[in-house]
Amino acid sequence: MTHQVARRQLDSPERRVSGTERVEPAVASAVLFAPAPRALHRSAREEQSARRHGIE
């Protein structure tokens, strides 16, 4: 999906972009990049929990 979005954006940057074409990059970003912050947050919580309970 991200390849399709990138292709569309690079094919003709001068043309008007429809509402759907503006939404696709946002959805693709949410799907692809949302797991990363959640994983970092989970890792930080696990590390903090281990520190508080003396587990290394």
Number of C-alpha atoms within 10 A of each C-alpha: 12 13 9 11 16 11 11 13 16 10 10 10 9 8 8 8 12 8 8 8 13 12 10 15 17 12 13 15 12 11 10 12 11 11 11 10 10 11 11 11 12 12 12 12 12 12 13 13 12 12 11 9 8 8 9 6
